């Protein structure tokens, strides 16, 4: 078979390695970027045709561990996806992953003129290498690419629920980002919105104001939730401090009572305690033993 997947084992962790990763350092001497493809044959074909920094996931989707691994090389990473619905869905799944702060993650889509195509088939035909080089050079930041789709849907869709869904998705993606990163993406959203001839500057400003207000509202909700959670923890801590502390002598009495009841434990106590509890063996009533224990 062209593809044969095997399960992960303790030794073979697909989530944390990439096919071709062992050749990257040598390849980076020639090219200052990494190309991530979807298949092993894509990697082999790209290496054979002048792309020595191609890697692929080992039969899995791209994972957070893969992104952490790729960040270490300090160069832009371009993920090549098919241009069909499945490829764009895969891109959205990568967007959802926590991205390392210093990782320059970009995306490019293969729009095949001959139907569904992949890097393996494109790079083998005449002019295919140049096509892929152009895709890599013009690859966009992965979140920016997704934001373009959402902004277009928010501003141009004639279906109101679709517009609102896109706005909410924008907020969901931007809110968790560090303030400086969020500001950068909001500037990008403004610039991209201005490229639509049918959208006025006033509409763009209103759109950004609305998005910013939604982000602030979600942040306030999160803060209130954190405050409530924090108060709950504090109340629990106070109530635990208010509980009366157990007297160590009470614990000692319990131990002695246990030994008096289970005589086989008496030798383990040793010394005076054993002699005291041995009185139980001499016929003293249990009530006498308990009275004695109270006065220890």
Buried (B, 14 or more C-beta within 10 A) or exposed (E): EEEEEEEEEEEEEBBEBBBBBEBBEEBBEEBEBBBBBBBBBBBBBBBEBEBBBBBBBBBEEBBBBBBBBBBEBEBBBBBBBBBBEEBBEBBEEBBEBEBBEEBBBBBBBBEBEEEEBBBBBBBEEEEBBEBBBEBBEEBBBBBBBBBBBBBBBBBBBEEEEEBEBBBBBBBEBBBEBEEEBBEBBBEBBBEBBEEBEEBEEEBBEEBBEBBBEBBEEBEEEEEEEEEEEEEEEEEEEEEEEEEEEEEEEEEEBEEBBEBBEEEEBBEEBEEEBBEBBBEBEEEEEEEEBEEBBEEE
